[in-house]
Amino acid sequence: MHQTLSDKDLQEYYRTSLLPAGIRPNGCTRANCLEKLHFHHHSSYSRNSVYRQGYGWLPIIWIERFRCASCRKVISLLIPTVYKWQRAEHDLQQAVALKQPYPKEEVTEAFSERTLLRWKQKWQEWCGLHLQAICTWLFTLYAFLSTDVTAKQARTPLSYLQALLAQLPGKSPVAVEVVSVCRFGGGQLRSIPHFLSLVFAGRVCYCFS
């Protein structure tokens, strides 16, 4: 399940490392619970810093947890750019995976060659696993998309997906972010619209876990 976060709130979150006051889950994640409004702040825990291109290492980010007033389930709010073991933002990881321009000197000071190689391998692998489900959702929602891409764009699953996303009007998420959200949703076709629709609204979302 996702909840949008405005640009203003996102900037405050990055500036203070704290979730802006007043933000709550928009629904309980427990299957049989219908609660939509009443969630109480439960606790918080620190998340290791994440590297952003041009900014360096972000300070420690605090993840807020909320308890559902109806069923007592505890929910942690995470943005898609912060997942388990992640150490760099999606844009940078995709640039490395697709061999696109990125500040190599800056990045190699922060990450080893082994880490960069792991990014290339894991995103191609994950994209390959979820590409069919993502494409089915994409072509259903955006019938105008064309499969007529260049041989270079079709060389890998990730480059092919990015070529499709580049056809969308306006600013769309990068392929790595789409794959990340798809993986968070379990990659099930029935879950794809639920987990990707708000991401494609052009805003940063919160993931419930």
C-alpha positions in Angstrom: 0.0 0.0 0.0 1.2 3.5 -0.8 0.6 7.0 0.4 1.8 10.1 -1.5 4.1 12.6 0.0 4.2 16.2 -1.4 7.4 17.8 -2.6 7.3 20.2 0.3 6.9 17.4 2.8 9.7 15.4 1.1 12.0 18.4 1.3 11.3 18.8 5.0 11.9 15.1 5.6 15.3 15.3 3.9 16.2 18.6 5.7 15.2 17.4 9.2 15.5 13.6 8.8 12.0 13.5 10.5 8.6 12.7 9.0 6.6 15.9 8.8 4.0 16.2 11.6 0.4 15.1 10.7 1.3 12.4 8.2 -0.5 9.2 9.0 -1.1 5.9 7.1 -4.1 6.1 4.8 -5.3 2.6 5.7 -4.4 -0.5 7.7 -2.4 -3.2 6.0 -4.0 -6.1 7.9 -6.3 -8.1 5.5 -9.4 -8.0 7.6 -9.0 -4.5 9.0 -11.0 -1.7 7.4 -9.5 1.2 9.5 -8.7 4.3 7.3 -8.4 7.2 9.7 -7.2 6.3 13.3 -3.6 5.6 13.7 -1.5 6.5 16.7 2.2 7.2 16.7 3.9 4.2 18.2 7.7 4.5 17.9 10.6 5.2 15.5 13.9 3.8 14.6 17.0 5.2 12.7 17.8 4.2 9.2 21.4 4.2 7.9 22.1 7.2 5.6 21.5 7.0 1.9 23.9 8.5 -0.8 22.3 11.0 -3.1 24.2 12.2 -6.2 25.4 15.8 -5.8 24.5 15.8 -2.0 26.6 13.0 -0.6 25.5 11.0 2.3 22.1 12.1 3.8 22.0 12.2 7.6 20.3 9.5 9.6 16.6 9.2 8.6 14.1 8.3 11.2 11.4 5.8 10.2 8.1 6.4 12.0 5.8 3.6 13.2 2.1 3.8 13.8 -0.4 1.6 15.5 -3.8 0.9 14.1 -6.5 1.9 16.6 -8.8 -0.9 15.5 -6.6 -4.0 15.2 -3.4 -2.8 17.0 -1.1 -3.7 14.0 2.1 -1.6 13.9 2.9 0.0 10.5 6.3 1.4 9.5 6.3 4.2 6.8 9.1 3.9 4.2 9.7 5.8 1.0 10.5 3.6 -2.0 14.0 5.1 -2.3 14.8 3.6 1.1 14.6 -0.2 1.1 16.5 -2.9 3.0 20.3 -2.6 2.5 20.0 0.3 0.1 22.8 2.7 0.1 22.2 4.9 -2.9 19.2 6.6 -4.6 17.5 4.9 -7.6 18.6 7.5 -10.2 22.3 6.8 -9.5 21.9 3.0 -9.4 20.1 3.1 -12.8 22.8 5.3 -14.3 25.4 2.8 -13.3 23.3 -0.2 -14.4 22.7 1.2 -17.8 26.2 2.7 -18.2 24.7 6.2 -18.4 26.8 9.3 -17.4 27.3 9.8 -13.7 30.1 11.5 -11.6 32.4 8.5 -11.5 35.0 10.1 -9.3 32.4 11.1 -6.7 30.7 7.8 -6.8 33.8 5.6 -6.6 34.9 7.5 -3.5 31.7 6.4 -1.8 31.3 2.9 -3.3 33.6 0.0 -4.3 33.8 -1.4 -7.8 32.2 -4.6 -6.4 29.2 -2.6 -5.2 28.8 -0.9 -8.6 29.0 -4.3 -10.3 26.4 -5.7 -7.9 24.0 -2.8 -8.9 24.4 -3.7 -12.6 23.7 -7.4 -12.0 20.8 -7.2 -9.5 18.7 -4.6 -11.3 19.0 -6.5 -14.6 18.0 -9.7 -12.8 15.1 -8.2 -10.9 13.8 -6.4 -13.9 13.9 -9.6 -15.9 11.8 -11.4 -13.3 9.1 -8.7 -13.2 9.3 -7.3 -16.7 6.3 -9.3 -18.1 4.0 -8.2 -15.2 5.1 -4.5 -15.5 4.7 -4.5 -19.3 1.2 -6.0 -19.1 0.2 -3.2 -16.7 1.9 -0.5 -18.8 0.3 -1.5 -22.1 -3.1 -1.8 -20.5 -2.9 1.7 -19.0 -1.0 3.3 -21.9 -2.2 1.8 -25.1 -0.1 4.3 -27.2 3.2 2.8 -26.1 5.2 1.4 -29.0 7.4 -1.8 -28.8 9.5 -0.4 -31.7 12.7 0.3 -29.9 16.3 0.2 -31.1 18.5 -2.9 -30.8 20.5 -1.1 -28.1 17.4 -0.3 -26.1 16.2 -3.9 -26.3 19.6 -5.3 -25.3 18.7 -5.8 -21.6 15.4 -6.0 -19.6 16.2 -2.7 -17.8 17.1 -0.8 -20.9 13.9 -2.0 -22.6 11.7 -1.0 -19.7 13.4 2.5 -19.6 12.7 2.9 -23.3 9.0 2.2 -22.7 8.9 4.7 -19.8 10.7 7.3 -21.9 7.6 7.4 -24.2 5.3 8.5 -21.4 4.4 12.2 -21.3 5.8 14.4 -18.6 8.1 13.1 -15.9 7.9 9.4 -15.2 9.7 7.2 -12.6 13.0 5.6 -13.7 12.9 1.9 -14.5 14.8 1.0 -11.3 12.1 2.7 -9.2 9.3 0.9 -11.0 11.1 -2.5 -10.5 11.7 -1.6 -6.8 8.0 -0.9 -6.2 7.0 -4.0 -8.1 9.3 -6.1 -5.9 7.8 -4.5 -2.8 4.3 -5.5 -4.0 5.5 -9.1 -4.6 5.4 -8.8 -8.3 1.9 -10.3 -8.6 0.0 -9.0 -11.6 -3.1 -8.2 -9.6 -1.0 -6.1 -7.3 0.8 -4.0 -10.0 -1.9 -1.4 -10.5 -2.3 -1.0 -6.7 1.4 -0.5 -6.1 2.4 1.5 -9.2 -0.5 3.8 -9.9 0.4 6.5 -7.4 4.1 6.2 -8.4 3.1 7.1 -11.9 1.2 10.1 -10.7 4.6 11.8 -10.6 4.9 12.0 -6.8 7.0 10.3 -4.2 5.1 7.7 -2.2 5.3 6.0 1.1 5.4 2.2 1.3 3.8 0.5 4.3 5.5 -2.5 5.8 
